[in-house]
Amino acid sequence: MSRRSARPLPGQVVVVTGAARGLGAELARQLTDRGARVALLGLEPEELERVRESLPGSACWAVDVTDGAALGVVAEQVVAHFGRVDALVVNAGIGAGGSLLHAEPASYDLVVEVNLLGSIRTVRAFLPALVSSRGYVLQVASLAALLPVPLMSAYCASKSGVEAFARSLRVELSSHGVDVGVGYLSWTDTDMVRGADATPGLGEFRAQLPGPFGRTYPLTPTVARLAVGVEQRAASVYCQPWLRAVTWVRGSLPAIVARTQGARAAAAEQALVRGGALASRPVGAGGAAAHRPRPD
């Protein structure tokens, strides 16, 4: 974890997207334990309310991160409620498996829209408040930003995109006093990862990934590193320490994957095809919420 200018969390207002469950909800809890007041954003109102009730000083807003206008309204409401925004954790995201050839097009495109365009729209909405507070943005990326995984091209593209987005913003916003960081994490025990493991072909493919690449890591210590990253306004947060080494060899990884994973990817693709359209839809309860038809 590289650090620029740490700020103690007590009294800070931190916005966390994707806060209804999983990584976002756990991060909100840990930030609250460290003294922050947390604005919880997500798609699932009942789940958000349950999280809010457990976190003193928090407040919640149900919002779709792909809706820039709605995010703008929520950003104004958050500032009106708390008086300021000191940090933003851009965590909302979904995942889906499937090949570009066979995946349901709407599901494939939705992964990119939520993960990449949703991140951009979220930062845009809260940026005036962050400039005012000389705040901090932590963009949650993934091992998928570093490692090209077949049958997850939409997810990999979106996470590579948010990494590049955040790295560009770090320089762009430095003159405004806003720090920007990227959080990298491998497969972590969340609803989304459990959903991926239950998907025909995808779970078996992941289980065969070598060494640390195929393991599932516990949620609490993973999130603890993100919480420290927010406090330290870190440029990079490696939720599993070995991910730092992956960044050093990322240029060689596509060739290694191409040499070693072709047959496994072909078998997994056939299993996904047999699973039909449902097999390529966003996984987990959060993915299902994102895939539901939105009201006009």
C-alpha positions as CSV (number, residue, x, y, z in Angstrom):
1,M,0.0,0.0,0.0
2,S,1.5,3.3,-1.0
3,R,0.5,6.4,1.0
4,R,0.2,10.1,0.1
5,S,-1.4,12.0,3.0
6,A,-3.2,10.1,5.8
7,R,-6.2,11.6,7.5
8,P,-7.8,10.2,10.7
9,L,-11.3,8.8,10.0
10,P,-13.2,10.0,13.1
11,G,-15.7,12.6,11.9
12,Q,-15.1,12.1,8.2
13,V,-18.0,11.5,5.9
14,V,-17.4,8.5,3.5
15,V,-19.7,7.5,0.7
16,V,-19.7,3.8,-0.2
17,T,-21.5,2.5,-3.3
18,G,-22.7,-1.1,-3.5
19,A,-23.3,-0.9,0.2
20,A,-26.3,-3.2,0.5
21,R,-24.4,-6.4,0.9
22,G,-21.0,-8.1,0.7
23,L,-17.8,-6.0,0.4
24,G,-19.6,-2.7,0.5
25,A,-21.6,-3.4,3.6
26,E,-18.6,-4.8,5.4
27,L,-16.5,-1.8,4.5
28,A,-19.2,0.5,5.8
29,R,-19.1,-1.4,9.1
30,Q,-15.4,-1.2,9.4
31,L,-15.3,2.5,8.5
32,T,-18.0,3.2,11.1
33,D,-16.0,1.3,13.7
34,R,-13.1,3.6,12.9
35,G,-15.2,6.7,13.5
36,A,-16.4,7.6,10.1
37,R,-20.0,8.6,9.2
38,V,-21.1,6.6,6.2
39,A,-23.5,7.3,3.3
40,L,-24.7,4.0,2.0
41,L,-25.6,3.8,-1.7
42,G,-27.1,0.8,-3.4
43,L,-29.9,-0.8,-5.5
44,E,-31.7,-2.8,-2.8
45,P,-33.6,-0.5,-0.4
46,E,-34.5,-3.2,2.2
47,E,-30.9,-4.5,2.4
48,L,-29.6,-0.9,2.6
49,E,-32.0,-0.2,5.5
50,R,-30.8,-3.2,7.4
51,V,-27.2,-2.1,7.0
52,R,-28.1,1.5,8.0
53,E,-29.9,0.3,11.2
54,S,-26.7,-1.5,12.3
55,L,-24.4,1.5,11.8
56,P,-24.7,4.5,14.1
57,G,-24.6,7.9,12.2
58,S,-25.1,6.3,8.8
59,A,-27.8,7.2,6.2
60,C,-28.8,5.4,3.0
61,W,-30.0,6.2,-0.5
62,A,-31.3,3.7,-3.1
63,V,-29.8,4.7,-6.4
64,D,-28.8,3.1,-9.7
65,V,-25.2,4.0,-10.5
66,T,-25.9,4.0,-14.2
67,D,-28.3,6.9,-13.8
68,G,-26.2,10.0,-13.8
69,A,-29.1,12.4,-13.1
70,A,-30.3,10.4,-10.1
71,L,-26.7,10.2,-8.8
72,G,-26.5,14.0,-9.0
73,V,-29.6,14.4,-6.9
74,V,-28.3,11.9,-4.3
75,A,-25.0,13.7,-4.1
76,E,-26.8,16.9,-3.3
77,Q,-28.9,15.1,-0.7
78,V,-25.8,13.5,0.9
79,V,-24.1,16.9,1.2
80,A,-27.3,18.4,2.6
81,H,-27.6,15.6,5.2
82,F,-23.9,15.4,6.3
83,G,-22.6,18.8,5.4
84,R,-19.7,17.5,3.4
85,V,-18.1,14.5,1.7
86,D,-14.5,13.6,2.6
87,A,-14.1,10.3,0.8
88,L,-15.8,8.2,-1.9
89,V,-15.4,4.4,-2.3
90,V,-16.6,3.4,-5.7
91,N,-17.4,-0.2,-5.1
92,A,-20.7,-1.0,-6.9
93,G,-20.2,-3.7,-9.5
94,I,-21.6,-6.9,-11.0
95,G,-20.0,-9.9,-12.6
96,A,-21.1,-12.4,-15.3
97,G,-19.5,-15.2,-17.2
98,G,-19.8,-16.2,-20.8
99,S,-18.1,-15.8,-24.1
100,L,-18.7,-12.9,-26.4
101,L,-19.9,-15.3,-29.0
102,H,-22.6,-16.9,-26.8
103,A,-23.4,-14.6,-23.9
104,E,-26.7,-12.8,-23.7
105,P,-25.8,-9.3,-25.2
106,A,-27.8,-7.3,-22.7
107,S,-26.2,-9.0,-19.7
108,Y,-22.7,-8.7,-21.2
109,D,-23.2,-5.0,-21.9
110,L,-24.7,-4.4,-18.4
111,V,-21.5,-5.5,-16.7
112,V,-19.5,-2.8,-18.6
113,E,-22.2,-0.2,-18.0
114,V,-22.5,-0.8,-14.2
115,N,-18.8,-1.3,-13.5
116,L,-17.2,1.3,-15.8
117,L,-19.8,3.9,-16.7
118,G,-21.4,3.6,-13.3
119,S,-18.0,4.4,-11.7
120,I,-17.5,7.4,-13.9
121,R,-21.0,8.7,-13.2
122,T,-20.5,8.2,-9.5
123,V,-17.3,10.1,-9.3
124,R,-18.7,12.9,-11.5
125,A,-21.7,13.3,-9.2
126,F,-19.6,13.6,-6.0
127,L,-16.6,15.4,-7.4
128,P,-17.6,19.0,-6.6
129,A,-18.0,18.0,-2.9
130,L,-14.7,16.1,-3.0
131,V,-12.9,19.1,-4.5
132,S,-14.5,21.3,-1.8
133,S,-13.1,19.0,1.0
134,R,-9.9,18.2,-0.8
135,G,-11.1,14.6,-0.4
136,Y,-10.2,11.1,-1.6
137,V,-11.6,8.6,-4.1
138,L,-10.9,4.9,-3.8
139,Q,-11.9,3.0,-6.9
140,V,-12.4,-0.7,-6.2
141,A,-10.8,-2.7,-9.1
142,S,-9.9,-6.4,-9.1
143,L,-7.3,-9.0,-10.0
144,A,-9.3,-8.9,-13.3
145,A,-7.7,-5.6,-14.1
146,L,-4.3,-7.3,-14.1
147,L,-5.1,-10.8,-15.4
148,P,-7.0,-11.5,-18.6
149,V,-9.5,-14.3,-17.7
150,P,-11.3,-16.0,-20.6
151,L,-15.1,-16.1,-20.3
152,M,-15.0,-13.0,-18.2
153,S,-14.1,-10.5,-20.8
154,A,-16.8,-8.0,-19.9
155,Y,-15.7,-8.0,-16.3
156,C,-12.0,-7.8,-17.1
157,A,-12.6,-5.0,-19.6
158,S,-14.6,-3.0,-17.0
159,K,-12.1,-3.5,-14.2
160,S,-9.2,-2.6,-16.5
161,G,-11.2,0.4,-17.5
162,V,-11.8,1.6,-13.9
163,E,-8.1,1.1,-13.1
164,A,-7.1,3.3,-16.0
165,F,-9.9,5.8,-15.2
166,A,-8.7,6.2,-11.6
167,R,-5.0,6.4,-12.5
168,S,-5.8,9.2,-15.0
169,L,-7.9,11.0,-12.4
170,R,-5.1,10.8,-9.8
171,V,-3.0,13.2,-11.9
172,E,-5.9,15.2,-13.2
173,L,-7.2,16.0,-9.7
174,S,-3.9,16.5,-7.9
175,S,-4.0,20.2,-8.4
176,H,-7.4,20.3,-6.8
177,G,-6.2,18.5,-3.7
178,V,-8.1,15.3,-4.3
179,D,-6.3,12.0,-3.9
180,V,-7.3,9.0,-5.9
181,G,-6.4,5.3,-5.3
182,V,-7.1,1.9,-6.7
183,G,-8.0,-1.2,-4.7
184,Y,-7.0,-4.6,-6.0
185,L,-8.5,-7.8,-4.7
186,S,-8.7,-11.4,-5.7
187,W,-11.7,-13.7,-5.4
188,T,-13.2,-12.8,-2.1
189,D,-16.0,-14.5,-0.2
190,T,-19.0,-12.5,-1.3
191,D,-22.4,-13.2,-2.8
192,M,-21.0,-12.4,-6.3
193,V,-18.2,-14.9,-6.1
194,R,-20.4,-17.6,-4.6
195,G,-22.8,-16.9,-7.5
196,A,-19.9,-17.3,-10.0
197,D,-18.9,-20.6,-8.4
198,A,-22.5,-21.8,-8.9
199,T,-22.6,-21.0,-12.6
200,P,-22.1,-24.0,-14.9
201,G,-18.6,-24.0,-16.3
202,L,-17.4,-20.9,-14.6
203,G,-17.0,-22.3,-11.1
204,E,-15.1,-25.3,-12.5
205,F,-12.8,-23.1,-14.6
206,R,-12.0,-20.9,-11.6
207,A,-11.3,-23.9,-9.4
208,Q,-8.5,-25.0,-11.8
209,L,-6.7,-21.7,-11.8
210,P,-3.2,-22.3,-10.3
211,G,-2.1,-21.4,-6.8
212,P,-3.4,-18.2,-5.2
213,F,-5.3,-17.2,-8.4
214,G,-8.0,-19.8,-7.8
215,R,-8.5,-19.4,-4.0
216,T,-11.3,-17.6,-2.3
217,Y,-10.2,-15.2,0.4
218,P,-12.1,-14.2,3.6
219,L,-14.0,-11.0,3.5
220,T,-13.1,-9.3,6.8
221,P,-9.3,-9.0,6.3
222,T,-9.7,-8.1,2.7
223,V,-12.0,-5.2,3.6
224,A,-9.7,-4.2,6.5
225,R,-7.0,-3.3,4.0
226,L,-9.5,-1.2,2.1
227,A,-10.5,0.6,5.2
228,V,-6.8,1.4,6.0
229,G,-6.4,2.5,2.4
230,V,-9.2,5.1,2.9
231,E,-7.6,6.4,6.1
232,Q,-4.2,6.6,4.5
233,R,-5.5,8.0,1.2
234,A,-3.5,5.3,-0.5
235,A,-2.6,5.3,-4.2
236,S,-2.8,1.5,-4.3
237,V,-4.3,-1.0,-1.9
238,Y,-3.5,-4.7,-2.3
239,C,-6.1,-6.6,-0.4
240,Q,-4.1,-9.8,-0.8
241,P,-0.4,-8.9,-0.5
242,W,0.7,-11.1,-3.4
243,L,-1.2,-8.9,-5.9
244,R,1.5,-6.3,-5.7
245,A,3.9,-8.9,-7.4
246,V,1.2,-9.5,-10.1
247,T,1.5,-5.8,-11.1
248,W,5.2,-6.3,-11.7
249,V,4.7,-9.1,-14.2
250,R,1.3,-8.1,-15.7
251,G,2.8,-7.7,-19.2
252,S,3.7,-11.4,-19.4
253,L,0.4,-12.7,-18.1
254,P,-1.7,-12.7,-21.4
255,A,0.8,-15.0,-23.1
256,I,0.9,-17.3,-20.1
257,V,-2.9,-17.5,-20.0
258,A,-3.1,-18.1,-23.8
259,R,-0.6,-21.0,-23.5
260,T,-2.2,-22.7,-20.5
261,Q,-5.9,-22.0,-20.4
262,G,-7.2,-22.6,-23.9
263,A,-8.6,-26.2,-23.5
264,R,-10.1,-25.4,-20.1
265,A,-11.7,-22.2,-21.5
266,A,-13.2,-24.2,-24.4
267,A,-14.7,-26.8,-22.0
268,A,-16.1,-24.1,-19.7
269,E,-17.6,-22.3,-22.7
270,Q,-19.5,-25.4,-23.7
271,A,-20.9,-25.8,-20.1
272,L,-22.0,-22.2,-20.1
273,V,-23.7,-22.6,-23.5
274,R,-25.6,-25.7,-22.1
275,G,-26.7,-23.5,-19.2
276,G,-28.5,-21.2,-21.6
277,A,-29.1,-17.4,-21.2
278,L,-29.4,-17.6,-17.4
279,A,-25.7,-18.8,-17.2
280,S,-24.5,-15.5,-18.7
281,R,-26.6,-13.2,-16.6
282,P,-25.0,-11.2,-13.7
283,V,-24.4,-13.5,-10.7
284,G,-25.5,-13.3,-7.1
285,A,-28.4,-11.3,-5.5
286,G,-26.7,-8.0,-6.4
287,G,-26.3,-9.0,-10.0
288,A,-30.0,-10.0,-10.1
289,A,-31.0,-6.6,-8.7
290,A,-29.0,-4.9,-11.4
291,H,-30.5,-7.1,-14.1
292,R,-34.2,-6.4,-13.2
293,P,-36.1,-4.1,-15.5
294,R,-35.7,-0.5,-14.3
295,P,-38.8,1.8,-14.0
296,D,-39.1,4.5,-16.6
